[in-house]
């Protein structure tokens, strides 16, 4: 019997990459998508993890990724919908391009990736969304985009339950990933956030990867429609 197969969107860096590496170490066949060149991604990832260049905003790109899954794996056991962007701007400064990017990638991209993966998902498969522990306090447009994924996840969990496909989410808190440097936030600033986190440290991509691996596993076989917050206790007192 072939090893289980996993597709991770936004899997070439940060949380997605850490999850790809962890699942691969645990015996999964793994494919990741990202906007980086395939050659660059293959150089950065362990040998054996297949990378596909695909833009989550593009239905053509999503179709290409699914064609690659079909060709290499045939079916899927895990779908980690991790592709996303951040535009942490206040309401007054948010431009239409920011709004469109947030919804095109975080919402439209995840919705249609799941839709197009449905014929490939085995009965009993696991789908995991990345949402975010800060959806109640982040910038308004980000709240609207990321916050809409929670009801989407729960609705999908109900619809796919007859196939025993479990649909859950992880909501990372402050995680030390390259996304912050891309936003111009210094690593020292990110690390300073530890003072406001009950467990006393900023999270690592591996912390979230472990949560995803749990939700993907048989150990979470009776969990669906749930949102696992991985934040070191951030927001407990809110």
Secondary structure as GFF3:
##gff-version 3
##sequence-region A 1 238
A	DSSP	beta_strand	5	8	.	.	.	ID=ss1
A	DSSP	alpha_helix	14	25	.	.	.	ID=ss2
A	DSSP	beta_strand	29	34	.	.	.	ID=ss3
A	DSSP	alpha_helix	38	44	.	.	.	ID=ss4
A	DSSP	beta_strand	50	53	.	.	.	ID=ss5
A	DSSP	alpha_helix	59	72	.	.	.	ID=ss6
A	DSSP	beta_strand	76	81	.	.	.	ID=ss7
A	DSSP	three_ten_helix	91	93	.	.	.	ID=ss8
A	DSSP	alpha_helix	96	103	.	.	.	ID=ss9
A	DSSP	pi_helix	104	109	.	.	.	ID=ss10
A	DSSP	alpha_helix	110	117	.	.	.	ID=ss11
A	DSSP	beta_strand	121	130	.	.	.	ID=ss12
A	DSSP	alpha_helix	140	160	.	.	.	ID=ss13
A	DSSP	three_ten_helix	161	163	.	.	.	ID=ss14
A	DSSP	beta_strand	166	172	.	.	.	ID=ss15
A	DSSP	alpha_helix	179	182	.	.	.	ID=ss16
A	DSSP	alpha_helix	187	192	.	.	.	ID=ss17
A	DSSP	three_ten_helix	193	196	.	.	.	ID=ss18
A	DSSP	alpha_helix	205	216	.	.	.	ID=ss19
A	DSSP	three_ten_helix	218	220	.	.	.	ID=ss20
A	DSSP	beta_strand	227	230	.	.	.	ID=ss21
###
